[in-house]
């Protein structure tokens, strides 16, 4: 029978839903109730009841709508993902603590009100997490193409007319804030591509070429900046996104090969870049030049000890302590025990995010989480490896901990979206109201 136009059934279902405060699950609840009522009605109809009698008996058997609604309200009450939330706050507070001690010891050669600005950025990131936790992330999907195009246009503007710093034209000035737009662009592109690649037909040769073109366009301008580290992060996250969305590895295998070819060409065409790579492998070959930073990092790490050296850091030992080398500062000041705990928390954080992807029913949510966790994992590991002398030095900060307003806020926004996905993890794909 047609349940959609049966007023008694619709009134019953509506009354149940009025008791459920989490409105996002109403559509799933309606579908579930309709299916259950349909089964009961069909059973009564086979017993010889009339349609009206079958409906009446079915609603009686279902029980009081208010009671059912209150029970379902408890079942569907959204719960925060406390592990990710608490670890995010822990990382932010570790960063604040580090900035406070760096500022207190005057370890920077210039005054940028380090702790005050970090505190401001932390409050902004907290607002970002809370706001996006309550925001329905599914609404972003319909704007995926707009996000992609808008991010690309601003990226092109930044690369050609942005502010140049440390050899890369990556910065934009927005009012009183400076934003490393190239560094945050992978998050925006991954958010856009997650919606675009959702239900993408990778088996179609034309779609495959279109997908690869959509991937390649941002990479061209990221490398134009130039920012090899950001390019590498974007490549890995995009490949993960493509595979999760259904692409076969053999279809996209040319991507890492092409990137490596570009990277090799990028290095050999500029002698100083080749020299930096050689000195990374053997810092002692140029101890007063490009190998100096690697040697200094090695000294810091080797002299840290299990419990650290306290507030004795020499301000002349290394530059940009608050950004790229914050992990070395933490290790030296608080010791290897603190650093090992930090690494453990990072692993817990990343594993927990990855586990959420398996619980989410909506494919778009899986894609978002897969892309975001890839970016965060590379940033965490790359920065730690740099500080331990296991990777070439590049401008990759430690997420949530290194100083940087735009990076902290975009990381917080990522966590907010992940928490929003977790909040709605049990909602099915069919979430649109009929």
N, C-alpha and C positions, 0 to 999 in steps of 0.2 A: 504494500500500500504506500501512498505518498505521504511521508511524514512531514515534508516541508510545509504543506498547507493545512495540516491538522492543528487547529487552534489549541486544543487541550494539551497536546504534546509540546507544542512550541511554548505555551505558557508555563508548563512544568519545567522545561529545560531552562527557560529564562529565569524562573524563580530559583532554581539551583544555582545558576551562575551569579545571581545577585549576592550570594553568600561568599563567593570566591573573590578575594580582594586582588589577587594577581591576575589582572585582566588579560595578560598575554597568553594564558593557557585556556581562555574561554573557548576558542575555536576547537582545540583538541578535545576539551570536555564535551562540547556539543556533539562532535562527531562520535565520541565514545558512547554518550548517552543514547543518541539516535540508533546506533548499531545494536546496543543492548535492548532497547525498547522494541526495536524491530524483531529481534529474535523471540522475545516473549510474546508479542502479538501474533507472530506466525504460528507459535506453538498453540495458542488459544484458538486460532482460526482452524487449525487441523482438528481440534476437538469439537468443532461445530458451533462455536460462538459467532455472533454477528461481528461486523467490523467495530461498531461502537462499543459492544460489550468487551471485545478483545482489548480495545484501547483502555477502557476503564479498568479492567482487571490488571492490565500491564502496569498502569500507573500506581495502582494499589500495591502491587507486588514490589515495585521499585522503592516504595517507602516515602515518608514525608520529605518534600523537596527541601525544606529548611534544614532538616537534620542531615540529609545527603550533602547539601551544599556546604555545611560547616565541616563535615568530615573531609570533603574534597579540598576545602580551604586549607586544612592542616596538612594534607598530603602534598599539595602543590605550593605550599609556602616557600618562596625562594630563600635559599641559604647562601651567604657569601662563601667564597673559597678562601678560607682563613689562612691557609699556608702561603699562598701567593701574596695575599694582602699584607700579612705580617712580615714576610721576607722583603717585600718591596719597601715597607716602612723601615725595616732594619737597614737595608742598603742606603736609603736616603739619610738616615741618622748617622751611619758610619761616615758618609760623605760630609755631613755637617760637622761632625766631630773632627775629622781630618782638616777641614777648612778652618775651624776655630784654632787648632794648634799651629797650622801653617801661618795664620794671621798673627797669632800671639807671639810666635818666634820671629816674625818679620822675615820669612824665608823667601819672599818675592822681592825682586829689585824695584818693583813699582807698586803703587798703592791703588787697588781697585775695589776697596771695601769688600774684601773677599767673603767674610762670614755674613755680613749684612745682606749682600746680594744672594748668597747661597740660601739663606733663610727665606728670602722673598720667593726665590724659584721653588723652594721646597713647598711653601704654602700654595703656590700656584699649581704645583704638581698634585698636591693633595686634593684641591678643588677639581682638578681634571679627572682624577681617579674616581672620586665620588660621583661627579656628574655623569661620566660615561658608564658607570656601573648601573645607574638607573635608566640610562638611555637605551632604547631598543636598537641594538647594532644592525638588525636586519633592514632598517630603513636606509642604511648606507648603500646597500647593494644597487638600488635603482639609480644611484648617482655615480656609479663606478666609472663610466665613460667620461663624465664631466670632471671627476677628480683626476683621472689620468691626463686629460687634455689640459686642465688648469695647472696641474703640477708640472707638466712638460713645458708649457709656455713660460711659467715663472723660472723654471730651471734654465731655459735658453736665455732668458733675460739676465739671470744671475751670471751665467758663464761668460756672456759678452759684455755686460755692463755692471756687474756686481763689484763688490770691494775685494781687492786682492790682498791676501795675507799668506805668508809662508809659502810663496810660490804657486798658490792656487787661488783662482777667482771663484770663491765659494760663498761669499758673505753678502747678505742683504741688510740694509738698515731700515727697520720698521719702527718709526717713532723713536722712543728712547732705547729700543732694544736692537741688538745686532744678532742676526740669525745665520748660522752656518747652514744655508739652505741645501747645499749639495749633500751634506752629511745626513740630513733628516729626510731627504727625498726618497730613499729606498722604502721607508715606512709608508709613505703616501702612495708610491707606485705599487707596492705589494697589496695595500688595501684596495687599490683600484683594480689590479689584475686578478685579485681573488674573486671579485664580482664578475669581471669579464670572462675569466676562464671557467666559471661555474657552469657545468653542463656543456663545456666546449668539446666539439667533435674533433679530437686529434687524429682520428683515422682518415679524415677528409684531407687530401693533399693541400687544397686551397686554404682550409682552416689552419692547417699546420703552418703554412707559409705566413698567414696573417698573424698567428700567435707568435711566431719567431720575430716578425717585424715589430709587433707591439713590444716585445721584450727588448729588441735591439735599439730602438729609438732612444730611450732614456740613457742606455749605456754609452752611446756615442757622445752625448753631451756631458755625462759624468766624467768620462775619460778626457774630454776636451778641457775640463776645468783647470788642471787635471787633478783627479783624485783616484789613484789606483786602489787604495784601500776601500773606499766607498764602492768603487766598481766591482771589486771582488765580493764584497758583502751582498751587493745587488744581484750578482750573477748566481751565487749559491742559493740565496733565498728564492729567486725566480725559478731556478731549476727544481727546487723542492716543491714549489707551488705547481709547476707544470706536471710533475710526476704524480702528486696527490690528486690533481684534477683529471688524471687519466692518460697523460702522455707516456709513451714508452721511452725507456732510457735510450734505445737505439735511435729514436726520432730526434732527440736533442743532444746527442753525444758530441756533436760538432761545437756546441757552445763552449764547454771548458777548453777544448782544443784551440778554438779561435781566440778565446780570451788569453790563453797562454802565449799564442803567437803574437798577439798585440802587445802583451806585457814584455816579451823578449825584445820586440822591435822598439818599444818605448824605452827600454833600458839601454840597448846598444847604440841608439841614436844620440844619446846624451852621455858623454864620458863620465860626468860626475855621478850619475845614477849607477852606472856599472861599478864605479869605484866604491860607492856606498855598499853595494851588494858584496863586493869582495871583502871590504873591511868588516862587514857583519860576520863573515865566515872566519876572518882572522883580524880582530880589532888591533892587535899589536903591530900590524903592518903600517898603521897610520895613527899612532897613539895621541898625537896632538891635533889631528884633523877629524876625518869622518869616523874614526874608531873611538874617539874620546868618550862619547856618550855611552857606548857599549861597555867600555872599561869602567866608567863611573858607576853604571848600574851594577856591574859585577862586584865592585867594591862594596856598594851599599848592601846588596843581598848577602854577600859572604860575611859581613860584619854585623849582621842583624842579631843573631843569636835566637834562642828559643823564646826568651821573654822580652827581647828588644832592648834598645839603648835609651829609651825614654826621650825626653825633650832635649836632645843633644845634636840635632841635625845641623850640619854645616850649610848655611845659605848659599855658599859658593860652589857646592859640590855638583849641582845639577839644575838646569833651568826648567821652566814649565812644570814644576813639581805638582801643581794643583790639577793638572789636566792629564797628560799622557802617562805620567810617572807616579800617580797617586798610590798605586799598589806597592811600589818600592818604598815610598814614605811610610805607609802603614806597616810594612814588614820591618823596616828599620826601627820605627818608633815603638811598636807594640809586639814585635817578635814573630817568629815563624808559627808559633801556636795560634796567634790571631789570624795570620794569613791562611793557614790550613783550615781553620774554622770558616773563614770567609769563602774559600774555594768550595768547601763542603756545602755551605749554604747556597752558593751559586749553582752547584750540581743539583741540589734538591729543588731549587727554583725552576730550573730548566726542565728537569724530569717531570715535575708536577704539571707544568704547562703542557708538555707533550702528552701526558696521560689524559688531559682534558679533551684533547682532539678525538680520542677513542670513545668518549662518552657522549659527544655531541651528535644529535640526530640530523641537524641541518648541515648539508654539505658546504654551504657558504661559510658557516662557522668553522668547520674543519680546515678549510682553505686559509682563512684569516689566521687561525692559530698556528698552522704549519709554517706560513710565511713569517709571522712575527717571531716565533721561537727560533727560527733559523737565523734571523738578523741578530737577536739578542745573544744567542749562543756564540756566533762568530765574534761579536764585539767583546763579550766577556773573555773568551779564550784567547783571542788575538792580543788584547791588552795585557793579560797576565803573562802570555808567552813573551811579549816584548820586554816586559819588566824583568823576566827571568833570563833574558838573553837567548831565547829559543826562536825568535822571529825578528825579521828586520824592523827597525824603528819606523813607525808611520803614525799619522794622526788619528789613532783610534782610542777613544777614551773608555774608561770603565763605566758601564751603564749604571745610572743612579748615583754614582759615587764621585766620579770626576767632576770638576767644576765646569759648568756650561748650562746656561738657562734653556736654550732651545732644545738641546739634547735631553736634558732632564724632563722637560715638559712632554716631549714626544714619547719618551720611554714611559712616563706616567700614563699618557693617553693610551698607549699600547696595553698597559696593564688594565686600565679601565675597560677597554673593549674586551679583553680576555675575560675579565670578571663578568661583564655583561653577557658574554657567550655562555659562561658557566651558569649564570642565573637562569638562562633559558635552555639549558642543555637537553631537557626532556621534552621540549616542544618539537613536534614533527615538522616535516618539510611543508606541509599544507597549512600555513599559518594565516593566509589571507582570508578575510571575512567574505562569505558568500553573499 
